Amino acid sequence: MKANSPNPFLTRLRLPVLSISLGLLTLIGCSDEPEQQAPPPPAVSVETARYVDVPIQTSLPGRIVAYEQAKVLPQVTGIVESQMFVEGGFVQKGQALFRIDTSSYKADVDSQDAALNRAIANTASLKTQYERYLSLKNSNAISAQQLDDVKRQYDLARAEQEQAKANLNNAQTTLDRTVVRAPISGKTSRAYIDQGALVTAGANTSMVDISQLDPVYVDMNQPIDQLMELKKSQGSSEIGMIRLKLGESFYPASGRLMLSESQVNPETGAATIRAVFPNEDQNLLPGMYVTALVNQGTQKAVLLPQSAIQRTPKGDAQVYVVDQQGIAKIKPVVTSGLYQGKWIISQGLNPGDRVVVEGAMNVQPESAVTVQSASADQGGGSAQPAQSEPAGESAQQPAQPNAESES
């Protein structure tokens, strides 16, 4: 063995010693680093719960009904010569719609006119004779019997003249009815008869229908007990105001309930209530089915933004409430729909509760939070809000420097 060759046993001893030394150096180096700081509590915005009067809305199925509707029926018998309107267009009251053949009716007018002229001539002749006989009465040139006979003939001639005049007026009216006119203003349906068709006076076959569409009625069915409650609450300005839902959107104008038009179906016991809606653009057409939201009273409730509501896996509603120590706690609540874009909370909250409305996604139950901003205005309800408990002092504390970045 050479004198300068390394000893294998000593080499194996040096390696563990070197590893231990490096480990000690690493621990010493780490001990000089600062400890890691915990993140600040998440920042949230809260609203103070206040109970206000919120309208109670009932959803009812409804159907559009024309405000006024007329069936145009023929008043004379004859052949339709022409149609004088555009189907589906708007017509004014008195506007000509159809013209029926006038030949026979015009001949009748001419005949009655001739009869009237004969009656007028006969009356004039007898009037002259009667006046002459009347002048001769005092001279005893005629007898009293002769005078009476002439007077009776004159009176009969005058009556026949009036009859002839009435017959002429009747014939002229019948002739005028050969032009079929609109009984009301409104929108026409399609024509139910064609040019050249025979129509008969007195038949119940409509030539065309006319509907007045501004305004329109909405008829809805409602249980009679709800109708009685609605009548009791009629004094409020909010009661009776109705919104219409057309598919996924709302009709822009509100309607007015007409309780005097209510009728009860004896077979079902349900009441049919009627509302009237403006329809200037005529987007509401008779026969359309709609959903009506009827204000039927008020309830005390809290209005919260939709961002404040959290849902459990079962779909139950809950909110985070910040207590006096700044700890966020979960409270189950009961929602009753939406009003003016906010959730109606009918149960679960106490007046004065500070409800998290922004930043709830970053909050854990029973964890500390930083109240970044607070608002007591909920912007809803028609009455003054109920008295609430004063908010805690923690609501007035300024936000921490990192609160905004953590929210």
TORMARLO-28143 format. One record per residue (C-alpha): residue number from 1; x, y, z. Coordinates in steps of 0.05 Angstrom, whole numbers. Example, Ala and Ser with C-alpha at 12.3 -4.5 7.8 and 13.67 -1.06 7.14 Angstrom:
2
- 1_246_-90_156
- 2_273_-21_143
END
This chain:
407
- 1_0_0_0
- 2_25_69_-18
- 3_39_119_39
- 4_-1_177_6
- 5_-66_138_-8
- 6_-127_162_34
- 7_-153_119_88
- 8_-223_93_68
- 9_-246_90_140
- 10_-229_163_154
- 11_-265_184_91
- 12_-330_151_113
- 13_-325_188_180
- 14_-317_257_149
- 15_-381_255_106
- 16_-432_251_165
- 17_-395_306_202
- 18_-398_351_142
- 19_-473_339_133
- 20_-487_356_206
- 21_-448_420_200
- 22_-486_443_138
- 23_-552_428_173
- 24_-533_471_233
- 25_-514_528_188
- 26_-581_523_152
- 27_-619_526_218
- 28_-579_586_241
- 29_-593_622_176
- 30_-668_609_180
- 31_-674_634_250
- 32_-655_704_226
- 33_-719_709_180
- 34_-782_747_208
- 35_-843_706_228
- 36_-902_702_175
- 37_-960_749_193
- 38_-1033_726_193
- 39_-1078_759_138
- 40_-1123_816_162
- 41_-1198_802_171
- 42_-1238_809_106
- 43_-1271_876_94
- 44_-1347_877_85
- 45_-1403_927_75
- 46_-1464_923_119
- 47_-1535_950_122
- 48_-1575_960_185
- 49_-1639_919_184
- 50_-1702_962_188
- 51_-1773_938_179
- 52_-1815_977_130
- 53_-1883_968_96
- 54_-1875_927_33
- 55_-1933_913_-14
- 56_-1958_841_-16
- 57_-1961_818_-88
- 58_-2003_761_-115
- 59_-1989_729_-182
- 60_-2053_715_-221
- 61_-2064_688_-291
- 62_-2100_737_-336
- 63_-2126_748_-406
- 64_-2129_810_-449
- 65_-2199_833_-468
- 66_-2216_890_-515
- 67_-2242_952_-479
- 68_-2299_955_-530
- 69_-2315_906_-586
- 70_-2367_909_-641
- 71_-2390_860_-693
- 72_-2408_894_-758
- 73_-2473_863_-783
- 74_-2509_877_-848
- 75_-2573_919_-840
- 76_-2598_909_-911
- 77_-2600_850_-958
- 78_-2558_853_-1021
- 79_-2494_838_-1058
- 80_-2429_866_-1030
- 81_-2401_911_-1084
- 82_-2336_934_-1051
- 83_-2293_932_-988
- 84_-2270_1001_-967
- 85_-2219_989_-911
- 86_-2152_954_-899
- 87_-2158_890_-858
- 88_-2123_895_-792
- 89_-2119_971_-796
- 90_-2148_1025_-753
- 91_-2216_1055_-771
- 92_-2254_1115_-743
- 93_-2325_1113_-720
- 94_-2371_1126_-780
- 95_-2319_1106_-831
- 96_-2346_1068_-892
- 97_-2327_994_-891
- 98_-2370_960_-945
- 99_-2417_981_-1000
- 100_-2478_938_-1017
- 101_-2515_941_-1084
- 102_-2561_1002_-1083
- 103_-2604_992_-1145
- 104_-2667_966_-1113
- 105_-2663_1013_-1053
- 106_-2652_1074_-1097
- 107_-2714_1055_-1138
- 108_-2754_1051_-1074
- 109_-2730_1121_-1055
- 110_-2753_1148_-1122
- 111_-2821_1114_-1115
- 112_-2832_1142_-1045
- 113_-2810_1211_-1068
- 114_-2863_1209_-1123
- 115_-2916_1187_-1074
- 116_-2898_1245_-1029
- 117_-2904_1295_-1086
- 118_-2974_1267_-1102
- 119_-2994_1274_-1030
- 120_-2969_1345_-1027
- 121_-3008_1364_-1090
- 122_-3072_1331_-1064
- 123_-3065_1366_-997
- 124_-3055_1434_-1030
- 125_-3118_1424_-1073
- 126_-3161_1404_-1014
- 127_-3133_1461_-973
- 128_-3156_1511_-1026
- 129_-3225_1480_-1029
- 130_-3233_1479_-954
- 131_-3213_1552_-948
- 132_-3264_1572_-1003
- 133_-3320_1532_-968
- 134_-3301_1564_-903
- 135_-3310_1634_-933
- 136_-3379_1615_-960
- 137_-3404_1588_-893
- 138_-3431_1655_-868
- 139_-3468_1669_-933
- 140_-3506_1603_-929
- 141_-3481_1585_-999
- 142_-3460_1516_-974
- 143_-3488_1471_-922
- 144_-3452_1452_-858
- 145_-3448_1381_-882
- 146_-3410_1401_-945
- 147_-3360_1440_-903
- 148_-3350_1381_-857
- 149_-3338_1334_-915
- 150_-3285_1379_-946
- 151_-3251_1388_-879
- 152_-3247_1312_-869
- 153_-3216_1303_-938
- 154_-3166_1358_-924
- 155_-3146_1328_-857
- 156_-3139_1259_-890
- 157_-3095_1289_-945
- 158_-3049_1321_-894
- 159_-3043_1254_-857
- 160_-3027_1218_-922
- 161_-2974_1271_-938
- 162_-2941_1259_-871
- 163_-2943_1184_-883
- 164_-2912_1193_-952
- 165_-2857_1236_-920
- 166_-2843_1181_-868
- 167_-2841_1128_-923
- 168_-2790_1169_-961
- 169_-2747_1179_-900
- 170_-2749_1104_-886
- 171_-2730_1088_-958
- 172_-2673_1139_-955
- 173_-2648_1109_-889
- 174_-2648_1039_-920
- 175_-2610_1066_-979
- 176_-2559_1098_-933
- 177_-2549_1031_-898
- 178_-2523_1001_-962
- 179_-2458_1035_-940
- 180_-2436_995_-879
- 181_-2400_1041_-830
- 182_-2358_1029_-768
- 183_-2399_1034_-704
- 184_-2337_1048_-661
- 185_-2265_1069_-671
- 186_-2214_1013_-666
- 187_-2174_960_-701
- 188_-2208_915_-751
- 189_-2203_840_-758
- 190_-2199_805_-825
- 191_-2262_811_-868
- 192_-2308_752_-860
- 193_-2344_763_-927
- 194_-2318_772_-997
- 195_-2336_820_-1052
- 196_-2396_793_-1090
- 197_-2424_755_-1030
- 198_-2497_759_-1012
- 199_-2511_787_-942
- 200_-2578_785_-907
- 201_-2608_836_-860
- 202_-2619_808_-791
- 203_-2569_752_-798
- 204_-2520_743_-740
- 205_-2461_735_-787
- 206_-2408_788_-775
- 207_-2378_822_-836
- 208_-2318_845_-794
- 209_-2301_856_-721
- 210_-2275_921_-691
- 211_-2237_923_-625
- 212_-2219_985_-585
- 213_-2149_971_-559
- 214_-2131_1033_-520
- 215_-2143_1021_-464
- 216_-2154_946_-455
- 217_-2182_902_-399
- 218_-2145_846_-364
- 219_-2191_794_-333
- 220_-2162_752_-276
- 221_-2189_695_-233
- 222_-2180_699_-158
- 223_-2208_661_-97
- 224_-2266_699_-66
- 225_-2233_703_3
- 226_-2174_740_-27
- 227_-2221_787_-63
- 228_-2255_805_3
- 229_-2188_820_35
- 230_-2170_862_-25
- 231_-2233_904_-18
- 232_-2218_916_55
- 233_-2149_943_37
- 234_-2174_988_-18
- 235_-2158_1052_18
- 236_-2082_1049_6
- 237_-2055_1082_-56
- 238_-2012_1020_-69
- 239_-2072_973_-67
- 240_-2100_955_-135
- 241_-2039_974_-175
- 242_-2022_918_-223
- 243_-1961_900_-264
- 244_-1963_854_-324
- 245_-1909_803_-339
- 246_-1902_785_-412
- 247_-1855_725_-416
- 248_-1791_746_-380
- 249_-1804_822_-384
- 250_-1853_870_-353
- 251_-1903_914_-389
- 252_-1879_986_-379
- 253_-1946_1015_-355
- 254_-1984_997_-292
- 255_-2058_981_-291
- 256_-2115_1000_-245
- 257_-2160_950_-211
- 258_-2235_957_-223
- 259_-2267_920_-164
- 260_-2337_943_-186
- 261_-2329_897_-246
- 262_-2318_835_-203
- 263_-2362_774_-215
- 264_-2365_707_-179
- 265_-2370_642_-218
- 266_-2423_600_-181
- 267_-2392_535_-206
- 268_-2320_547_-182
- 269_-2330_599_-128
- 270_-2274_640_-158
- 271_-2281_714_-173
- 272_-2264_746_-239
- 273_-2233_814_-227
- 274_-2219_864_-281
- 275_-2164_916_-290
- 276_-2155_969_-342
- 277_-2087_983_-376
- 278_-2065_1038_-424
- 279_-2045_1008_-491
- 280_-2022_1066_-533
- 281_-1974_1024_-575
- 282_-2026_968_-580
- 283_-1977_915_-557
- 284_-2031_882_-516
- 285_-2079_844_-562
- 286_-2145_811_-544
- 287_-2137_738_-526
- 288_-2065_743_-500
- 289_-2050_706_-435
- 290_-2009_745_-385
- 291_-1987_741_-313
- 292_-2013_797_-268
- 293_-1978_818_-204
- 294_-2031_849_-159
- 295_-2015_890_-97
- 296_-2062_863_-44
- 297_-2038_896_20
- 298_-1974_909_58
- 299_-1928_871_105
- 300_-1872_890_152
- 301_-1807_865_122
- 302_-1733_881_112
- 303_-1708_897_42
- 304_-1638_873_26
- 305_-1596_873_-38
- 306_-1593_806_-73
- 307_-1518_801_-58
- 308_-1534_794_17
- 309_-1570_728_9
- 310_-1531_663_13
- 311_-1561_595_-4
- 312_-1549_529_31
- 313_-1542_465_-10
- 314_-1616_453_4
- 315_-1634_522_-23
- 316_-1650_555_44
- 317_-1635_629_50
- 318_-1586_656_101
- 319_-1546_719_114
- 320_-1484_740_152
- 321_-1497_786_212
- 322_-1439_823_245
- 323_-1445_827_322
- 324_-1418_879_369
- 325_-1349_845_372
- 326_-1342_845_296
- 327_-1355_771_288
- 328_-1396_747_228
- 329_-1451_698_245
- 330_-1500_661_201
- 331_-1574_674_209
- 332_-1628_635_171
- 333_-1681_681_139
- 334_-1746_673_102
- 335_-1753_708_35
- 336_-1819_729_4
- 337_-1799_748_-66
- 338_-1770_812_-95
- 339_-1792_884_-89
- 340_-1757_940_-128
- 341_-1699_893_-142
- 342_-1687_874_-69
- 343_-1703_811_-30
- 344_-1762_815_18
- 345_-1740_786_85
- 346_-1804_771_124
- 347_-1772_730_181
- 348_-1705_718_213
- 349_-1677_788_226
- 350_-1684_835_285
- 351_-1686_911_277
- 352_-1615_937_283
- 353_-1580_874_257
- 354_-1520_892_215
- 355_-1526_849_153
- 356_-1467_837_106
- 357_-1488_861_37
- 358_-1420_861_2
- 359_-1359_816_12
- 360_-1398_757_40
- 361_-1361_709_-6
- 362_-1297_721_34
- 363_-1329_711_102
- 364_-1326_648_144
- 365_-1377_634_199
- 366_-1355_657_269
- 367_-1296_695_240
- 368_-1275_767_250
- 369_-1290_818_195
- 370_-1275_891_183
- 371_-1335_935_170
- 372_-1313_977_111
- 373_-1378_1016_101
- 374_-1447_1016_131
- 375_-1514_1041_105
- 376_-1581_1047_140
- 377_-1622_1067_78
- 378_-1659_1010_46
- 379_-1699_1051_-4
- 380_-1766_1014_0
- 381_-1833_1012_34
- 382_-1887_1063_38
- 383_-1890_1073_114
- 384_-1838_1098_163
- 385_-1790_1042_184
- 386_-1797_1012_253
- 387_-1751_1034_309
- 388_-1686_996_310
- 389_-1631_984_361
- 390_-1569_1028_355
- 391_-1512_998_316
- 392_-1448_978_352
- 393_-1387_1021_357
- 394_-1348_973_312
- 395_-1389_997_253
- 396_-1355_1065_260
- 397_-1284_1039_262
- 398_-1240_1057_202
- 399_-1220_1002_154
- 400_-1150_973_161
- 401_-1099_992_108
- 402_-1103_923_74
- 403_-1178_916_81
- 404_-1193_940_10
- 405_-1144_892_-22
- 406_-1172_834_19
- 407_-1246_848_3
END
